[in-house]
């Protein structure tokens, strides 16, 4: 068991464990948790001081009981114990954890933690639903893990480090959990990301950061450029990308190093996943660090091969033959058998000879075949499913061993406005592998653009439906989009004849709002009664069916177009600027602008609301939010409609409302509302229908 010096912090770094991936597959169901368990056992055997996970611990947003059980079992077996943790916690736990139990788990007197685990969330296990909780919240509340780096608001991100010390070595651990790439790019560009750093002895701190974003430019703003991060960092651990590039690489412009550990299980059959899987043990002494990588031996062997038939001597001659399917298939079968043997040999080579012998697991094999034939020739390929069935007993991916595709030939369009379907190579790459749904939607909508529905929110709704298991995401999106479209079209002038232009403007407006992170209030809905002939054992729960909800247009929500004040916004700002001045300094990181920055016009003060005639008493339990003036946006008064009904004439009440509407400041004296009792402010009464991407800030951030 390796031992560390009194001044060295040893950290095991891993990311993208994806526990629960393919857990319904009879062969690969245990691959993900076995790899995670090996990583945790390695942390215990190597006697590290802590473990850092950079997101996507679970593959599913709502992991199964089996997945949660295996993770909790592994954490308990390897991270709890009598060994004292030598790390000294120097941060304010209320600021960096923001959970139910705001205490680092190894300082909890009720739990014996030998190796603390710190983790951010990724795009697979991010918070959703009522309460805005995720699977990491369950692990934190159980005391098995420290969940940090939360991003409750996508347009204002405050990144405060976890401060740790061992001997003379001081570690500032930053974390930024996953945010939608386009929104994060916009937030950096607008200067909405603020980094906090220790105000004293800055040069003595080793600054380590974990992120979980796209590392490479899939689209113009669909990634996080390295130069967006501050130059105060020493090392950045990059999650989300599955290719293992674990050797630190220096960014000469920013001065910090970048490490990309990659995933511990292959979730797609692409060349990047075929690279051998490793985790790293980072040793930090003062401001110096070293990295030692360790191979994960339990990973199922995977071999990927690209084959161009027209350039391979074994297949080139077959192009001129008639009925060459049988000969072509025989040669391809030989290639696959070679790959199977190569995978087995690779797995045996990394096993420890002292360990008890194990049966070689069935390998993953992917053969991508480009079958464009030369002029005058043809490659008659067999159906890929039928071809793959030949290896049902020898490979783990029985249905997609081979992948046939043709290179796209350039051809002139007869119609300039004609849209083209995605390249065959792109479709082949995404047909059987697990890729981002948004990429698939983007490729197809580029060929057939939508006439009514906005493209950006549509892709997000499909992603929520597929990856987050939100059964009502698509239904809600379609109903909301159509309702908005009808309302806007009904408001057009009588002279407006070009409906296509009007719909185009509406789509552009909705796309812009989505990219800006503006979320519409959730539509109210009621559950339809369960059909009498519904069998939950056969058909599943009725509540999970897409058509089980009846959505109702809420007229009250449509009338109030003024956005609700962000909960705790002013108080949080005061905390970062005043209360922390003695402990931390702040750095607002703004993305370098490519063009001249456009200054926003100053916001004009809102006019006092006009008096309204008294409406009927709403249903019990409905709350009204009294909108304050801009200089008092941190005061939200919740008025309960369950108060005693008015006993006298309505005109008197209307006059009171009119006078109250002319005030520039809210007066809480008894003369305003004679029959209403003064209610104490309660943050619990704020509606749960707030923006899903900007959840309510917990009470710990207000004080």
C-alpha positions in Angstrom: 0.0 0.0 0.0 1.7 3.2 -1.2 2.2 5.9 1.4 2.3 9.7 0.8 4.4 12.3 2.6 2.8 14.7 5.1 2.7 17.5 2.5 1.5 15.5 -0.5 -2.2 15.3 -1.5 -2.9 12.2 -3.6 -6.1 12.3 -5.6 -7.6 9.6 -7.8 -9.2 11.2 -10.8 -11.9 9.5 -12.9 -14.9 10.5 -14.9 -17.9 9.3 -16.9 -18.4 6.0 -15.1 -22.0 5.7 -16.7 -23.2 3.2 -14.2 -26.3 1.5 -15.6 -25.3 1.6 -19.2 -26.8 -1.3 -21.1 -28.0 -2.9 -17.9 -30.9 -4.6 -19.8 -28.4 -6.3 -22.1 -27.9 -9.9 -21.1 -24.2 -9.8 -21.8 -23.1 -6.2 -21.0 -25.4 -5.5 -18.1 -22.7 -5.5 -15.4 -19.9 -3.9 -17.3 -20.4 -0.3 -16.0 -20.6 -1.0 -12.3 -17.8 -3.5 -12.4 -15.5 -0.9 -13.9 -16.6 1.7 -11.3 -16.0 -0.8 -8.5 -12.5 -1.5 -9.8 -11.8 2.3 -9.7 -13.0 2.5 -6.1 -11.0 -0.6 -5.0 -7.9 1.0 -6.7 -8.5 4.2 -4.6 -8.4 2.0 -1.4 -5.4 -0.1 -2.5 -3.4 3.0 -3.5 -4.3 4.7 -0.2 -5.2 8.0 -1.8 -6.4 11.0 0.2 -9.5 11.7 -1.9 -11.3 10.8 -5.2 -12.5 13.4 -7.7 -15.2 12.4 -10.2 -15.9 14.8 -13.1 -19.5 14.0 -13.9 -21.8 11.3 -15.4 -21.4 8.8 -12.5 -24.8 7.4 -13.6 -25.8 6.8 -17.2 -29.5 7.5 -16.7 -31.1 10.6 -15.2 -33.3 8.3 -13.1 -30.9 5.4 -12.4 -32.4 2.0 -11.5 -32.3 0.6 -8.0 -29.6 -1.9 -9.2 -27.4 1.0 -10.3 -27.8 3.0 -7.1 -27.3 -0.1 -5.0 -24.0 -1.1 -6.8 -22.6 2.5 -6.5 -23.6 2.8 -2.8 -22.2 -0.7 -2.0 -18.8 0.2 -3.7 -18.6 3.6 -2.0 -19.3 2.1 1.4 -16.9 -0.9 1.0 -14.0 1.2 -0.2 -14.4 4.7 1.2 -15.7 4.2 4.7 -13.3 3.0 7.4 -11.4 3.8 10.5 -8.4 5.4 8.7 -8.3 9.1 9.5 -8.6 11.5 6.7 -5.7 13.9 6.8 -7.3 16.7 4.8 -8.2 19.9 6.6 -11.4 21.5 5.3 -11.1 25.3 5.2 -14.2 26.4 3.3 -17.7 27.4 4.4 -19.6 24.2 3.7 -22.9 26.2 3.3 -21.5 28.0 0.3 -19.8 25.1 -1.6 -22.2 22.2 -1.0 -25.6 23.9 -0.8 -27.5 20.7 0.3 -29.5 19.4 3.2 -26.4 18.5 5.2 -23.9 21.2 4.5 -20.9 19.5 6.0 -18.1 17.7 4.3 -18.7 14.0 5.0 -15.4 13.1 6.6 -16.0 15.7 9.3 -19.5 14.3 10.2 -19.2 12.8 13.7 -21.7 10.1 12.8 -19.8 8.7 9.8 -16.3 7.2 9.5 -15.0 8.3 6.1 -11.5 7.2 5.2 -11.5 8.4 1.6 -13.8 11.3 0.7 -15.3 11.4 -2.8 -16.0 14.8 -4.5 -18.1 14.9 -7.6 -19.9 17.3 -10.0 -22.9 16.2 -12.1 -22.7 15.7 -15.8 -25.3 15.9 -18.6 -26.6 12.3 -17.9 -27.2 12.6 -14.1 -28.2 16.3 -13.9 -30.9 17.7 -11.6 -34.5 17.6 -12.9 -38.1 17.5 -11.8 -39.7 18.6 -8.6 -37.2 19.8 -6.1 -34.5 19.9 -8.7 -32.7 16.9 -7.3 -30.4 14.4 -8.9 -28.9 11.1 -8.0 -25.8 12.7 -6.5 -28.1 14.4 -4.0 -29.1 10.9 -2.8 -25.5 9.9 -2.3 -24.7 13.2 -0.5 -27.6 13.0 1.9 -26.5 9.4 2.7 -23.0 10.7 3.6 -21.2 8.7 0.9 -20.2 11.5 -1.4 -19.6 15.3 -1.5 -21.6 16.9 -4.3 -20.1 20.3 -5.2 -20.0 22.6 -8.2 -23.7 23.1 -8.6 -25.0 25.5 -11.3 -28.5 26.5 -10.2 -28.7 29.4 -12.6 -27.4 29.2 -16.2 -27.1 33.0 -16.6 -25.2 33.7 -13.4 -22.7 31.2 -12.3 -20.6 31.7 -9.1 -17.8 29.2 -8.8 -16.5 29.0 -5.3 -13.6 26.5 -4.5 -13.5 23.8 -1.9 -10.4 24.7 0.1 -8.4 21.8 1.5 -5.0 21.6 3.2 -2.6 18.8 4.1 0.6 19.8 5.8 1.9 22.8 3.9 0.0 22.0 0.6 -3.1 24.0 0.0 -5.6 22.8 -2.6 -8.4 25.0 -4.1 -10.8 22.6 -5.8 -13.2 24.3 -8.3 -16.1 22.5 -9.9 -18.6 23.5 -12.6 -21.3 20.9 -13.3 -22.8 20.5 -16.7 -24.7 23.4 -18.3 -26.1 23.3 -21.8 -23.1 24.3 -24.0 -24.8 27.0 -25.9 -26.1 28.7 -22.8 -22.8 28.4 -21.0 -21.1 29.9 -24.0 -23.5 32.8 -23.9 -23.0 33.3 -20.1 -19.2 33.4 -20.5 -19.6 35.9 -23.4 -21.8 38.1 -21.3 -19.5 38.0 -18.3 -22.0 36.0 -16.1 -19.4 33.6 -14.7 -17.6 34.6 -11.6 -14.6 32.7 -10.1 -13.8 33.2 -6.4 -10.3 32.7 -5.1 -8.6 32.9 -1.7 -7.7 36.5 -1.0 -4.7 35.6 1.1 -1.6 33.8 0.0 -2.8 33.3 -3.5 0.5 32.0 -4.8 0.5 29.2 -2.3 -2.7 27.5 -3.5 -2.8 24.8 -6.2 -5.9 25.5 -8.2 -7.6 22.3 -9.6 -10.9 22.5 -11.6 -13.4 19.8 -12.8 -15.7 20.6 -15.7 -18.1 18.5 -17.8 -18.6 20.1 -21.2 -17.9 19.5 -24.9 -14.2 20.0 -25.3 -14.2 20.3 -29.1 -16.2 22.6 -31.4 -19.1 20.5 -32.6 -20.9 23.8 -33.5 -19.9 27.4 -33.2 -21.1 27.8 -29.6 -21.6 24.1 -28.7 -18.5 23.7 -26.6 -16.4 25.3 -23.9 -13.2 26.9 -25.2 -10.2 26.5 -22.9 -9.5 30.2 -23.1 -12.8 30.9 -21.4 -11.4 29.6 -18.2 -9.3 31.9 -15.9 -5.5 31.7 -16.0 -5.4 31.3 -12.2 -5.9 27.5 -12.7 -3.1 25.0 -12.6 -4.9 21.9 -13.8 -8.3 21.3 -15.5 -9.9 17.9 -15.4 -12.2 17.6 -18.4 -15.2 15.3 -18.2 -17.8 14.4 -20.9 -15.3 13.5 -23.6 -14.9 9.7 -23.6 -11.5 9.3 -25.4 -8.8 8.7 -22.9 -6.2 11.5 -23.2 -5.1 11.3 -19.6 -1.6 12.7 -19.9 -1.7 16.4 -19.0 -1.3 18.8 -21.9 -0.3 22.3 -21.4 -2.2 25.2 -22.8 0.5 27.7 -23.7 -1.9 30.6 -24.0 -3.5 30.2 -20.6 -0.6 28.6 -18.7 -2.6 25.7 -17.2 -2.6 22.0 -18.0 -5.6 20.0 -19.2 -6.3 16.3 -18.4 -9.0 14.3 -20.2 -9.4 11.0 -18.3 -12.2 9.6 -20.6 -14.9 7.1 -19.7 -14.4 3.9 -17.8 -16.9 2.0 -20.1 -17.5 2.2 -23.8 -20.9 3.7 -24.5 -20.5 3.9 -28.3 -18.6 1.9 -30.9 -16.4 4.7 -32.2 -12.6 4.8 -32.5 -12.2 7.1 -29.4 -13.8 4.5 -27.2 -11.4 1.8 -28.4 -8.5 3.6 -26.7 -7.4 1.8 -23.5 -9.2 3.1 -20.4 -7.2 4.6 -17.6 -7.6 6.6 -14.4 -5.0 8.9 -12.9 -3.5 9.4 -9.4 -2.6 13.1 -9.1 0.1 13.9 -6.5 0.2 17.6 -5.4 3.0 19.0 -3.3 2.9 22.7 -2.9 2.4 24.1 -6.5 4.0 21.1 -8.2 2.1 18.0 -9.4 2.8 14.6 -10.9 0.4 12.2 -12.6 0.6 8.4 -12.7 -2.0 6.6 -14.8 -3.4 3.2 -14.0 -5.1 0.9 -16.6 -8.6 -0.3 -15.8 -8.4 -4.0 -16.4 -12.1 -5.0 -16.1 -13.1 -3.1 -19.2 -14.6 -5.3 -21.9 -12.1 -5.5 -24.8 -13.1 -3.4 -27.8 -11.5 -3.3 -31.3 -12.5 -0.9 -34.0 -11.4 -1.1 -37.7 -12.1 1.0 -40.8 -12.0 -0.8 -44.2 -12.3 0.8 -47.6 -13.0 -2.0 -50.1 -11.8 -0.2 -53.2 -8.4 0.3 -51.6 -7.9 -3.1 -50.1 -6.2 -5.7 -52.3 -8.3 -8.5 -50.9 -11.5 -6.9 -52.1 -10.5 -4.7 -55.0 -10.7 -7.6 -57.5 -14.2 -8.6 -56.4 -15.7 -5.3 -57.7 -15.7 -6.6 -61.3 -17.1 -10.0 -60.5 -20.8 -10.8 -61.0 -22.8 -11.9 -57.9 -19.9 -11.2 -55.6 -21.9 -11.2 -52.4 -20.8 -14.6 -51.2 -17.1 -14.0 -51.9 -17.3 -10.6 -50.3 -19.0 -12.0 -47.2 -16.4 -14.7 -46.8 -13.6 -12.2 -46.8 -15.4 -9.9 -44.4 -16.0 -12.8 -42.0 -12.3 -13.5 -42.0 -11.6 -9.9 -41.0 -14.0 -10.0 -38.1 -12.6 -13.2 -36.8 -9.1 -11.6 -36.8 -10.5 -8.7 -34.8 -12.0 -11.1 -32.3 -8.7 -12.8 -31.7 -6.9 -9.4 -31.5 -9.3 -8.3 -28.8 -8.9 -11.5 -26.7 -5.1 -11.2 -26.9 -5.2 -7.6 -25.8 -7.3 -8.5 -22.7 -5.1 -11.3 -21.7 -2.0 -9.1 -22.0 -3.1 -6.6 -19.3 -4.2 -9.2 -16.7 -2.1 -9.8 -13.7 -0.6 -13.3 -13.8 -0.9 -13.5 -10.0 -4.7 -13.1 -10.1 -6.9 -16.1 -10.4 -7.6 -16.9 -14.1 -10.8 -15.5 -15.5 -12.8 -16.4 -18.6 -12.1 -13.9 -21.4 -15.3 -11.8 -21.8 -16.9 -11.6 -25.2 -15.3 -8.6 -27.0 -16.9 -5.6 -28.7 -16.1 -5.5 -32.4 -17.0 -2.8 -34.9 -16.0 -3.1 -38.6 -16.9 0.0 -40.6 -16.9 -0.8 -44.3 -16.9 1.9 -47.0 -18.1 0.0 -50.1 -18.0 2.6 -52.9 -16.9 0.7 -56.0 -14.7 1.9 -58.8 -16.3 2.8 -62.2 -17.9 -0.2 -63.8 -17.8 -2.3 -60.6 -20.1 -3.0 -57.7 -19.9 -4.4 -54.2 -23.0 -6.5 -53.3 -23.0 -6.3 -49.5 -25.1 -8.5 -47.3 -27.6 -7.1 -44.9 -25.7 -5.9 -41.8 -28.1 -7.5 -39.3 -27.9 -10.9 -41.1 -24.1 -10.6 -41.3 -23.8 -9.8 -37.6 -25.9 -12.8 -36.6 -23.0 -15.1 -37.6 -21.1 -13.9 -34.5 -23.9 -14.2 -31.9 -21.8 -16.5 -29.8 -18.5 -14.8 -30.1 -19.1 -11.0 -29.7 -21.0 -8.9 -27.2 -22.5 -6.5 -29.7 -24.5 -9.1 -31.6 -26.6 -6.8 -33.8 -24.1 -4.3 -35.1 -20.8 -5.9 -35.8 -20.5 -4.4 -39.3 -21.5 -1.0 -40.6 -21.7 -0.4 -44.3 -21.7 3.1 -45.7 -20.9 5.0 -48.9 -19.0 8.2 -49.4 -21.3 11.0 -50.6 -20.7 11.9 -54.2 -20.9 15.6 -55.1 -23.7 16.4 -57.4 -25.2 19.6 -58.7 -28.6 20.6 -57.4 -31.3 21.2 -59.9 -33.1 23.4 -57.4 -31.0 25.8 -55.3 -33.6 25.8 -52.5 -33.6 22.0 -52.3 -32.4 20.7 -49.0 -30.2 17.6 -48.8 -30.4 14.8 -46.3 -27.4 14.2 -44.0 -24.4 12.5 -45.5 -24.5 8.7 -45.5 -21.3 8.7 -43.5 -22.9 10.8 -40.8 -26.0 8.7 -40.7 -23.9 5.5 -40.5 -21.9 6.9 -37.6 -25.0 7.7 -35.6 -27.3 4.9 -36.7 -26.4 2.3 -34.0 -24.2 4.2 -31.6 -25.3 6.2 -28.5 -24.8 9.9 -29.5 -26.4 13.1 -28.6 -30.0 13.2 -29.7 -29.6 16.9 -30.5 -27.0 16.1 -33.2 -29.4 13.7 -34.8 -32.3 16.2 -34.7 -30.1 18.9 -36.1 -28.9 16.7 -39.0 -32.4 15.9 -40.1 -33.9 19.3 -39.6 -31.2 20.8 -41.7 -32.7 18.8 -44.6 -36.3 19.3 -43.7 -36.8 22.6 -41.8 -39.9 23.0 -39.7 -42.7 25.3 -40.8 -44.4 25.9 -37.5 -42.5 24.5 -34.6 -39.2 26.1 -33.5 -36.2 23.9 -34.1 -34.0 24.6 -31.0 -36.7 23.9 -28.4 -37.8 20.9 -30.5 -34.4 19.3 -30.3 -34.3 20.0 -26.5 -37.7 18.4 -26.0 -36.6 15.2 -27.9 -33.4 15.1 -25.8 -35.4 15.4 -22.6 -37.8 12.6 -23.8 -35.0 10.2 -24.7 -32.1 11.0 -22.3 -34.0 12.2 -19.3 -37.0 9.9 -19.6 -39.5 12.9 -19.5 -42.6 11.3 -20.9 -44.4 14.6 -21.4 -41.6 16.7 -22.8 -42.7 16.4 -26.5 -46.4 16.8 -25.7 -45.8 19.9 -23.6 -43.5 21.4 -26.2 -46.0 20.9 -29.1 -49.0 22.2 -27.1 -47.1 25.3 -25.8 -45.7 26.1 -29.3 -49.0 25.8 -31.0 -50.8 27.8 -28.4 -48.2 30.6 -28.6 -48.4 30.5 -32.4 -52.2 30.8 -32.5 -52.1 33.6 -29.9 -49.6 35.6 -31.9 -51.3 35.0 -35.2 -54.6 36.2 -33.8 -53.0 39.4 -32.8 -51.8 40.3 -36.3 -53.1 43.3 -38.1 -55.9 42.8 -40.6 -53.6 44.0 -43.4 -51.1 41.2 -42.6 -51.5 38.7 -45.5 -48.1 36.9 -45.5 -48.6 34.2 -42.8 -45.4 32.4 -43.8 -43.4 35.5 -42.9 -45.2 35.9 -39.6 -44.6 32.3 -38.7 -40.9 32.7 -39.6 -40.6 35.7 -37.3 -42.4 33.7 -34.5 -40.0 30.8 -34.9 -36.9 33.0 -34.9 -38.2 34.7 -31.7 -38.8 31.4 -30.0 -35.4 30.1 -31.0 -33.7 33.3 -29.8 -35.5 33.1 -26.4 -34.4 29.4 -26.1 -30.8 30.2 -26.8 -30.9 33.1 -24.3 -32.2 30.7 -21.6 -35.6 32.3 -21.4 -38.1 29.7 -20.1 -41.8 29.9 -20.4 -43.9 29.1 -17.3 -44.9 25.4 -17.2 -48.3 24.7 -18.5 -50.8 23.6 -15.9 -52.1 20.1 -16.5 -54.3 17.5 -14.9 -54.0 13.7 -15.0 -56.6 12.0 -17.1 -58.5 9.2 -15.3 -57.0 5.7 -15.8 -58.9 3.7 -18.4 -60.9 0.9 -17.0 -59.1 -1.7 -19.2 -55.6 -0.4 -18.4 -53.2 -3.1 -17.2 -50.3 -1.5 -15.4 -48.4 -4.8 -15.2 -48.4 -5.1 -19.0 -48.5 -1.5 -20.2 -46.7 0.2 -17.4 -47.8 3.0 -15.1 -50.5 5.2 -16.6 -48.8 8.4 -15.4 -45.8 7.6 -17.5 -47.8 7.5 -20.8 -47.3 10.5 -23.0 -51.1 11.0 -23.4 -52.0 10.7 -19.7 -51.9 14.5 -19.1 -54.6 17.0 -20.1 -53.0 20.4 -20.4 -55.1 23.5 -19.7 -54.4 27.0 -20.9 -54.1 29.2 -17.8 -55.4 32.7 -18.5 -54.0 34.2 -15.4 -50.4 33.2 -16.4 -50.9 34.7 -19.9 -52.0 38.1 -18.4 -49.0 38.4 -16.2 -46.1 38.8 -18.6 -43.8 40.4 -16.1 -41.1 37.8 -15.2 -40.8 36.9 -11.5 -37.9 38.3 -9.6 -35.1 35.8 -9.2 -35.2 34.4 -5.8 -32.3 35.6 -3.6 -30.6 37.4 -6.5 -29.8 40.6 -4.6 -28.9 38.8 -1.4 -26.5 36.4 -3.2 -24.8 39.4 -4.9 -24.4 41.0 -1.5 -22.8 37.9 -0.1 -20.3 37.6 -2.9 -19.3 41.2 -2.8 -19.4 42.1 0.9 -19.4 39.1 3.2 -16.6 37.3 1.4 -14.2 40.2 0.9 -12.1 39.1 3.8 -11.9 35.5 2.7 -12.0 35.4 -1.1 -11.5 37.7 -4.0 -13.6 37.4 -7.2 -12.7 37.1 -10.9 -15.4 37.7 -13.4 -14.4 35.7 -16.5 -15.8 37.1 -19.7 -15.2 35.4 -23.0 -13.1 37.5 -25.4 -15.3 39.1 -28.0 -14.6 38.4 -31.7 -16.4 41.6 -32.7 -17.1 44.9 -31.1 -19.3 44.4 -28.1 -22.8 45.8 -28.3 -23.9 47.8 -25.3 -27.4 47.0 -24.1 -29.8 49.9 -23.9 -30.5 51.0 -20.3 -33.6 49.5 -18.9 -36.4 52.0 -18.4 -38.1 52.0 -15.1 -41.5 50.3 -15.3 -44.6 52.4 -15.0 -46.8 51.8 -12.1 -49.4 49.2 -12.9 -52.9 50.4 -13.8 -55.8 49.7 -11.6 -57.8 46.6 -12.3 -61.3 45.8 -11.5 -61.6 43.2 -8.8 -61.8 39.7 -10.1 -63.6 36.8 -8.7 -62.0 35.1 -5.8 -59.7 32.4 -7.3 -59.6 28.8 -6.3 -58.2 27.9 -2.9 -54.5 27.7 -2.6 -53.6 30.0 -5.5 -50.9 32.6 -4.7 -50.4 36.0 -6.1 -47.0 37.7 -6.4 -47.0 41.4 -5.7 -44.4 42.8 -8.2 -42.1 45.3 -6.4 -40.2 48.2 -7.9 -36.7 47.5 -9.3 -34.9 49.0 -6.3 -36.7 46.6 -4.0 -36.5 43.4 -6.1 -35.4 41.3 -3.2 -38.7 41.7 -1.4 -41.4 39.3 -2.6 -44.8 39.4 -0.8 -46.9 36.3 -1.1 -50.6 37.1 -0.6 -52.8 34.1 0.3 -56.3 34.0 -1.1 -57.5 31.9 1.8 -58.1 35.1 3.8 -61.5 36.2 5.0 -63.8 37.3 2.2 -64.7 41.0 1.9 -68.0 41.7 3.7 -68.9 45.1 2.2 -69.1 46.8 -1.1 -66.7 46.0 -3.8 -66.2 49.6 -5.1 -64.4 50.6 -1.9 -61.9 47.8 -2.4 -61.4 49.0 -6.0 -60.5 52.4 -4.8 -57.9 51.0 -2.4 -56.3 49.1 -5.2 -56.2 52.2 -7.3 -54.4 54.2 -4.7 -52.0 51.4 -4.0 -51.1 51.2 -7.7 -50.0 54.9 -7.7 -47.4 54.3 -5.0 -43.7 54.3 -5.9 -42.9 52.1 -2.8 -44.8 49.4 -1.1 -46.4 50.5 2.2 -47.0 47.8 4.7 -49.1 49.9 7.1 -52.5 48.7 8.2 -54.2 51.4 6.3 -53.5 49.7 3.0 -55.3 46.5 3.7 -57.6 46.8 6.6 -59.0 43.3 6.4 -55.8 41.5 5.5 -53.4 40.2 8.1 -49.7 41.0 7.5 -48.0 37.8 6.5 -44.3 37.0 7.2 -42.1 36.5 4.2 -41.7 32.8 3.3 -39.5 31.5 0.6 -41.4 28.2 0.7 -44.3 29.9 -1.0 -42.5 30.6 -4.2 -44.0 28.6 -7.0 -42.3 25.4 -8.1 -43.0 26.2 -11.7 -39.8 28.4 -12.0 -37.5 27.9 -14.9 -36.1 24.3 -14.9 -32.7 25.7 -16.0 -32.7 28.3 -13.2 -33.9 26.5 -10.1 -34.6 28.2 -6.8 -31.5 29.0 -4.8 -31.7 27.3 -1.4 -32.0 29.1 1.9 -28.3 28.6 2.7 -27.3 31.0 0.0 -29.4 33.9 1.4 -27.5 34.2 4.7 
